[in-house]
Amino acid sequence: MDELSAARLKIDNLDRRLAALLSRRFALAVPLRGLKKRLTDRARERRVLANAAAAGEKAYASSTRAVFTEIIRQAKKLQGGK
């Protein structure tokens, strides 16, 4: 296996793990809608984004924040939001 194929195989494996983790996250988030007074909690969203950015490598903090912004958006959509 050449270097490119090996790297892509590693990425494919990570993608499967990420997809499984996202499914778990969404499954936890969906029922929370009934517990919330309002769908959007800006302070909580800022904490989630800051935690995600801090957990990864500094060089990728901006990209990590962008991905988690979309994760939050999709979770709210699943909870019945826009």
C-alpha positions in Angstrom: 0.0 0.0 0.0 1.4 3.4 -0.9 1.7 6.3 1.4 -1.4 8.1 0.1 -3.6 5.0 0.3 -2.4 4.3 3.9 -3.2 7.9 4.9 -6.6 7.7 3.3 -7.3 4.4 5.1 -6.5 6.1 8.5 -8.8 9.0 7.6 -11.6 6.6 6.6 -11.2 4.9 10.0 -11.3 8.2 11.8 -14.4 9.3 9.8 -16.2 6.1 10.9 -15.4 6.8 14.5 -16.4 10.5 14.2 -19.7 9.5 12.6 -20.4 7.1 15.4 -19.6 9.7 18.0 -21.7 12.3 16.3 -24.6 9.9 16.3 -24.2 9.4 20.0 -24.0 13.1 20.6 -27.1 13.8 18.6 -29.0 11.0 20.4 -28.1 12.7 23.7 -29.0 16.2 22.5 -32.4 15.5 20.9 -34.3 14.7 24.1 -32.9 17.8 25.8 -35.3 20.0 23.8 -38.1 19.1 26.2 -35.9 20.2 29.1 -34.9 23.6 27.7 -36.8 26.8 28.2 -35.4 28.0 24.8 -33.6 26.3 22.0 -30.5 28.6 22.0 -28.3 29.1 25.0 -25.5 31.3 23.7 -23.4 31.0 26.9 -23.5 27.2 26.6 -22.6 27.4 22.9 -19.6 29.6 23.6 -18.4 27.1 26.3 -18.8 24.1 23.9 -16.8 26.0 21.2 -14.1 27.1 23.6 -13.8 23.5 25.0 -13.6 22.0 21.6 -11.0 24.5 20.4 -8.9 23.9 23.5 -9.1 20.2 23.3 -7.5 20.1 19.8 -4.2 21.2 18.5 -3.8 25.0 18.5 -3.1 25.1 14.8 -6.5 23.7 14.1 -8.5 25.7 16.7 -10.3 27.8 14.1 -11.3 24.8 12.0 -12.4 22.9 15.1 -14.6 25.8 16.2 -16.1 25.9 12.7 -16.9 22.2 12.8 -18.5 22.4 16.2 -20.5 25.4 15.2 -22.1 23.2 12.5 -22.5 20.3 15.0 -24.4 22.7 17.3 -26.5 24.0 14.4 -27.4 20.4 13.3 -28.2 19.4 16.9 -30.6 22.4 17.2 -32.2 21.4 13.9 -32.8 17.9 15.2 -34.3 19.4 18.3 -36.9 21.1 16.2 -35.2 24.4 15.5 -34.0 26.0 12.3 
